[in-house]
Every structure is written in C-alpha cells, then in structure tokens.
C-alpha cells in the first residue's frame, strides 16, 4: 500500500538484501532441523512489483519504482500552475515515480499529449511537463506529468539544490535578491524550486530516486480536493 505523507515530495523507503544459500548449506540446515525435531523456516515471499494506481497510462514499458500518497492543505497562492486545480482547500493525492529506457526526446514528445505547460523552454534543463485536469466539479483531479533526464537535471540545476539548504535559513529580506539572481541565471526562483507541487520542485524532489539508475524518469502527481 502507498505510504501517506504531508506532501508530494515526501519519501518512505525500505531497503532489503536477499542472501543466496548454496544447496549444500540448505541440505545441512534441513538435516539439522530434522535431527532437532524442528522445521526449517520457509523462505520469504518475493515482494510483488509496484503497480500504477492512477488512471494515467505511463509510457510503454516504464517501470514503477515508487508510489506515495499525500494530503496537503493548500492556499490560493499555491494553486497557480500546480495540480491543485480546484482552489484553496485540503487535497488528497498520489505521486507515482517510474523509470524508462526511452530517450528524453521521445518522452518529451509523449508528455505533451496530456496537456499544456507554461511558456518558456524547460527542456534545456533536462525536464518537460504537462498540467491537465480530469473530471469536473467537486471530483476534478489536477494532474502533473513530468518527464526528466536525471543526469541532465543534475548537471543543469545541481547548483540550485546546493543553494536550497542555505536559502531556508536566510531572513526574508535576503531571499528576494537571491531569488532574482537565480531566476536570471536558470529561469526559476529558489522559492519555486522548493515547492514540491510545482513542476521544477517535483522534478528536483524526485532526482534522488534515480541516483543509482541509468534511465530517464517519469513523475505523475494526481490531486483532488476533499
């Protein structure tokens, strides 16, 4: 079951290692258990592969590597250009992270079929996205679909990640000038980069999922207001 968190960027992961046992060792274990009158422990079941729970088809042959649920209280200022399409309120949502062997160019062409994205070129930073809506009225789902080349994102925006830690500790009057300097250089502000529901924020938040993978990434965030 997906874990629940306070926002789209939260992660809850468990890592496990599988140890192989040789036939001789296994035979010895069974013989020892028989002599002692005890039964050998049954092998642990193989975990089921993650599935995409959203009504959004991923790129063909993409592999789901993470599913996270969240709930978030959103103000009116946080709704612009995000998945929170139904105005201020409390949202329930799901984030799906997938890996793909397809080229970034193919994924970029694919993602535009979902909807539109804001003006400006984002492909040069290694990601592309579409924002769309599904349903209507109270059941309107806001959806953000992102495709990314993790290595390119890290190369182009790694400096932004490094600055975010110090930025959080700065007083408000010092953040404005830094925001403007960063925007002139890479086209976004640090405030935008730190918003996990924005396209750039969700992209940077998912970057760590691909540290050990030589693949492109897909991130889908779906949210609906309660």
TAZISUL-V36082 format. One record per residue. N is the residue number from 1. PSI is psi in whole degrees, 0 to 359 (none if undefined). D_LAST is the distance of its C-alpha to the last C-alpha in Angstrom with 1 decimal. Layout:
[[N PSI D_LAST] [N PSI D_LAST]]
This chain:
[[1 143 20.6] [2 145 18.7] [3 157 18.6] [4 140 15.7] [5 180 16.1] [6 356 15.0] [7 169 15.1] [8 332 16.3] [9 354 19.9] [10 148 20.1] [11 142 22.6] [12 108 23.7] [13 151 26.9] [14 138 29.7] [15 136 33.2] [16 153 35.7] [17 140 39.3] [18 123 41.2] [19 132 44.8] [20 149 47.4] [21 130 50.2] [22 160 53.6] [23 322 55.1] [24 317 57.9] [25 319 55.6] [26 319 53.5] [27 318 56.7] [28 322 57.9] [29 317 54.7] [30 319 55.0] [31 318 58.7] [32 320 58.0] [33 322 55.3] [34 319 57.8] [35 326 60.6] [36 358 58.4] [37 14 57.1] [38 154 53.5] [39 143 51.1] [40 144 49.8] [41 139 46.1] [42 144 44.1] [43 149 42.7] [44 140 39.0] [45 147 37.0] [46 127 36.0] [47 142 32.3] [48 145 30.5] [49 149 29.6] [50 145 26.0] [51 154 24.3] [52 113 21.8] [53 357 18.7] [54 157 17.3] [55 48 18.3] [56 114 20.3] [57 129 24.0] [58 170 25.6] [59 143 29.1] [60 134 31.7] [61 15 32.9] [62 146 30.3] [63 124 29.8] [64 126 26.5] [65 355 27.2] [66 139 23.9] [67 124 20.3] [68 132 17.9] [69 157 14.2] [70 161 12.4] [71 143 9.6] [72 136 10.3] [73 126 10.2] [74 135 11.5] [75 169 14.0] [76 326 15.3] [77 339 18.2] [78 0 16.3] [79 342 14.9] [80 123 18.4] [81 20 19.4] [82 187 16.6] [83 354 13.8] [84 72 11.3] [85 346 12.2] [86 21 9.8] [87 185 11.1] [88 150 10.6] [89 192 7.6] [90 129 6.0] [91 142 5.8] [92 141 6.8] [93 176 10.0] [94 138 13.6] [95 130 16.9] [96 129 20.1] [97 130 23.5] [98 154 26.5] [99 145 30.2] [100 144 32.5] [101 356 36.2] [102 156 36.0] [103 158 37.2] [104 325 35.0] [105 317 36.5] [106 319 35.4] [107 323 31.8] [108 319 31.7] [109 323 32.9] [110 318 30.4] [111 334 27.3] [112 347 28.1] [113 343 27.6] [114 331 23.8] [115 206 23.8] [116 165 25.1] [117 166 25.4] [118 163 26.5] [119 151 30.2] [120 157 32.5] [121 118 33.8] [122 344 31.8] [123 328 33.8] [124 343 36.6] [125 358 34.4] [126 12 33.7] [127 161 30.2] [128 161 28.7] [129 168 25.2] [130 141 23.3] [131 131 19.9] [132 173 18.5] [133 148 15.7] [134 134 15.2] [135 190 14.1] [136 164 13.5] [137 218 11.6] [138 336 8.0] [139 20 8.5] [140 125 10.2] [141 125 10.7] [142 137 12.6] [143 134 15.5] [144 119 18.2] [145 120 21.4] [146 139 24.1] [147 148 27.7] [148 152 30.1] [149 98 33.6] [150 320 33.2] [151 320 36.9] [152 319 36.9] [153 315 33.7] [154 322 35.4] [155 321 38.6] [156 327 37.2] [157 9 34.5] [158 326 35.7] [159 329 37.1] [160 318 33.7] [161 320 32.5] [162 327 35.6] [163 338 35.0] [164 325 31.5] [165 313 32.7] [166 328 35.1] [167 321 32.8] [168 330 30.4] [169 356 33.3] [170 148 34.6] [171 159 34.4] [172 321 32.4] [173 342 35.6] [174 345 36.7] [175 325 33.5] [176 306 33.9] [177 323 37.3] [178 319 36.3] [179 315 33.2] [180 321 35.5] [181 317 38.1] [182 322 35.7] [183 321 34.2] [184 329 37.8] [185 316 38.6] [186 2 35.6] [187 1 33.5] [188 161 30.5] [189 161 30.1] [190 328 29.5] [191 317 26.4] [192 321 25.0] [193 336 26.3] [194 358 24.5] [195 108 21.0] [196 351 19.6] [197 355 17.1] [198 159 20.1] [199 313 22.5] [200 321 25.3] [201 316 23.4] [202 325 21.9] [203 311 25.4] [204 325 27.1] [205 328 24.7] [206 353 25.5] [207 323 29.2] [208 339 30.1] [209 344 29.0] [210 15 32.0] [211 323 34.7] [212 17 36.7] [213 140 36.0] [214 71 38.1] [215 169 35.4] [216 167 33.0] [217 152 29.2] [218 131 26.1] [219 126 22.6] [220 124 19.5] [221 126 16.1] [222 130 13.1] [223 143 9.6] [224 139 6.5] [225 139 3.8] [226 none 0.0]]
